[in-house]
Each structure stands twice: as C-alpha cells, then as structure tokens.
Amino acid sequence: MKRVAQTIRLRPERREEYLALHAAVWPAVEAALHRAHVRNYSIFRHNDVLFAYFEYDGEDFEADMAAIATDPMTKRWWKLTDPCQDPWPDRGTGGQWTDLPEIWHLGDPGTNSPS
C-alpha cells in the first residue's frame, strides 16, 4: 500500500466554489479514481491550505495516475477545480499539488515507520 499526501493553496475568492464542487463530486470522477486503485482519498482544509491524502493499492502507480489524467470526465472536473487552486512554487512535475514526503507512520504493531 502506497500512502500519498499532497498540499496546495486555495484561492480565497474561489473558496466557496471549490467547497461546493467537493460537496457533490461527480460519480464519474470517483469511478476513475477507483479504477486507478485509489482508496481512502480525503481532502482537508485549514484556512486556505488544502491537504490531500490517499492510498494506492495497484501495481503501476505511474500508469494509473496517467489513466486518471486522460479520463475525459476528470479532465472536465479539473477545468473547474484547477482555477480554484494556487499551487506552491515547489510543486514539481506531478501536477497542481505538491507531494509531501512521509516521515512517520503508525502502522500495525511490529511494523516499521519510514525513516
């Protein structure tokens, strides 16, 4: 299981629009995430900072993320959500969101956390 955490800023003038979109995420967008082996996806907000977390249980992360990026309904969804977001300068090449390194994880008893 791969755990992914990401962050991005929310444009204050688009906050209500973004929250309204996520109050009713399109079923086709959710289906694309499920097909790509994304599980337990959550987005949290602190003021105008968003934090996302999901788990990936597939075999080919890059291919599955590429499949999401080429999904027609997801592309339409991103045309609505992307303008609401303000990426951090260090977002890298992975898209709008900045990936966060995992520094600790409480697993089941007897498992190790990342170092």
TATA-V81585 format. One line per field, one symbol per residue. ss: DSSP state (A for helix, B for strand, O for the rest). phi: phi as a letter, one per 30 degrees, with the letter a starting at -180 (. if undefined). burial: + if it has 16 or more other ideal C-beta (glycine too) atoms within 10 Angstrom, else -. A space follows every 50 residues. Layout:
ss=???
phi=???
burial=???
This chain:
ss=OBBBBBBBBBOAAAAAAAAAAAOOOOAAAAAAAAAOOBBBBBBBBBOOBB BBBBBBOOOOAAAAAAAAAAOAAAAAAAAAAAAABBOOOOOOOOOOOBBB OOOOOOOOOOOOOOO
phi=.ccbbbbaccdedcedddddeddbddedddddddddicbhdbbcbbhccc bcbbccbccbeddddddddcdedddddddddeddcbdddcdicdjddcdc ddcabdcdejcccdc
burial=---+-+++-+---+---+--+-------+--++--+++----+------+ -+-+-+-+-----++-++--+--+--++--+--++---------+-++-- ---------------
